[in-house]
Amino acid sequence: MLVRDNVFIMTDCKSKANDMSDARPEGEFDANLPNLAWPVRISSFFDAQVFVRRWAIRDKDPAVRVLLRRMEKANSSQAVASAIKELKRELAVRGLLPDMQSSLR
């Protein structure tokens, strides 16, 4: 994880070339974790999985845990896109998506 311009940027450390976790969502977006001063930039499905894992540890919310299980089971680009869309929706509902207008498309 890197910090640039007060934004945490997760770095992908995986070496698998054709892994579903390398799938890029429709544009990167920033998201906030509860009790974290700066937003986290999510630029890949792997970043989103790591973010949701950390969110589930911090928040203990059952809905976040269900989302995490769904992300871990995603095995197609359609499932990945749907999981990212659900992540953005959950973040927006909780007010953790800093730029909701451009990210919810």
C-alpha positions in Angstrom: 0.0 0.0 0.0 1.3 3.4 -1.0 0.2 6.9 0.2 0.2 9.6 -2.5 -1.6 12.9 -2.1 -3.3 11.8 1.1 -4.8 8.8 -0.7 -3.9 5.2 0.1 -3.1 3.3 -3.1 -3.2 -0.5 -2.9 -0.5 -2.3 -4.9 -1.2 -5.6 -6.5 1.5 -8.1 -5.4 0.0 -11.2 -7.1 2.0 -12.9 -9.9 -0.7 -14.9 -11.6 -1.3 -13.6 -15.1 -4.9 -14.7 -15.7 -6.3 -14.5 -12.2 -9.8 -13.0 -11.8 -8.5 -10.7 -9.1 -6.6 -8.8 -11.7 -9.8 -7.7 -13.4 -10.1 -3.9 -13.7 -13.4 -2.3 -12.6 -14.9 0.3 -14.8 -12.5 3.1 -13.7 -10.8 3.4 -10.5 -12.5 5.1 -7.5 -11.7 6.2 -4.0 -13.4 4.8 -0.9 -13.3 5.5 2.8 -12.8 2.9 5.5 -14.5 3.8 8.8 -12.1 5.6 11.2 -9.4 6.1 8.5 -8.3 9.7 7.7 -7.7 9.3 4.0 -9.6 7.6 1.2 -8.2 4.4 -0.4 -7.9 4.2 -4.2 -9.4 1.0 -5.6 -8.1 0.4 -9.1 -8.5 -3.4 -9.5 -10.7 -6.2 -8.3 -7.9 -7.4 -6.1 -7.8 -3.9 -4.5 -11.5 -4.2 -3.9 -11.2 -7.6 -2.2 -8.4 -6.4 0.1 -10.5 -3.3 0.9 -13.6 -5.3 1.8 -11.5 -7.8 3.9 -10.2 -4.8 5.9 -13.7 -3.3 6.1 -15.2 -6.6 7.4 -12.5 -6.8 10.1 -13.1 -3.2 11.2 -16.9 -3.1 11.0 -18.1 -6.6 11.7 -21.2 -5.8 9.6 -22.9 -9.0 8.3 -23.7 -7.3 5.0 -20.0 -6.5 4.4 -19.2 -10.1 5.2 -21.8 -11.3 2.7 -20.2 -9.0 0.1 -16.8 -10.4 0.9 -17.9 -14.0 0.4 -19.5 -12.9 -2.9 -16.3 -11.3 -4.1 -14.3 -14.3 -3.1 -16.6 -16.6 -5.2 -16.6 -14.3 -8.3 -15.4 -16.4 -11.2 -16.5 -14.4 -14.3 -16.2 -10.9 -15.5 -19.9 -10.5 -15.0 -19.7 -11.6 -11.4 -16.8 -9.2 -10.8 -18.6 -6.3 -12.3 -21.7 -7.1 -10.2 -19.6 -7.3 -7.0 -17.9 -4.0 -7.7 -21.3 -2.4 -8.3 -22.6 -3.8 -5.0 -19.5 -2.6 -3.2 -20.0 1.0 -4.6 -23.7 0.8 -3.5 -22.8 -0.4 0.0 -20.2 2.4 0.3 -22.7 5.0 -0.9 -25.4 3.9 1.5 -22.9 4.3 4.4 -21.5 7.6 3.1 -18.1 6.1 2.5 -17.8 6.9 -1.2 -16.3 10.4 -1.4 -17.2 11.1 -5.1 -20.6 9.4 -5.5 -21.7 11.2 -8.7 -18.8 9.9 -10.9 -18.4 6.5 -9.2 -22.0 5.2 -9.4 -22.2 5.0 -13.2 
